[in-house]
Amino acid sequence: MKLYADFSSDPTVTYAIVPAVRSPDRACVDESNCDYEKVTLCAFEQCDTATKVSFLACMDTTRAISALKAATTCATSASLSMSAITTCYNGAEGEALLQTASDTFNGKLPGSTTIPHTFVNDLDVSPSYSSIKSTLCKAGSSASVCKTQESAPITFDTI
């Protein structure tokens, strides 16, 4: 959340938050099914980056018996439609989102890897705040946490 807060004012930084989905019909990296990933992707369909960050932070801290119960709490706090999330989750859209996430994840990280994994302009960067901040600033971010004010298009991916 701090990283996003520090760089959200820089319009040259774009974000892609992709769950670690190896194979949507077998297993995701952090669980034996992909329920949390699917419900998160369905929520992401209806929100901007700031809300995605808040929703994901909520999902990471909510202790619920199921992904849908966790999402209910997080959707309420993020002012998202739980009805739309549930419809997506239970339908073909949720499956398609999982497949797209799997394609992206496997395309970036085809072998064994650590999670989370971050990229800045396709450069593999340690997922620590200081490493990402340093790399974003060196890439030319105009965020106030950077000393340089020169900016260039920057793409930040976390998987």
Number of C-alpha atoms within 10 A of each C-alpha: 10 8 13 14 11 14 21 16 13 15 14 17 23 16 16 13 17 20 24 27 27 22 18 22 12 10 15 20 16 13 12 9 16 24 19 21 26 28 25 28 25 25 27 19 15 13 15 9 15 14 18 19 18 17 24 19 13 18 22 12 10 15 12 13 8 10 18 20 13 20 26 20 17 24 23 12 13 18 11 19 13 19 11 13 25 17 13 21 24 13 11 11 16 24 19 14 21 30 18 15 24 20 17 18 19 15 10 15 15 11 9 6 9 13 13 13 18 22 20 20 17 12 12 15 20 15 17 12 11 11 13 19 21 14 19 24 22 14 19 19 27 21 23 13 14 17 12 14 12 13 18 12 13 20 17 18 20 19 20
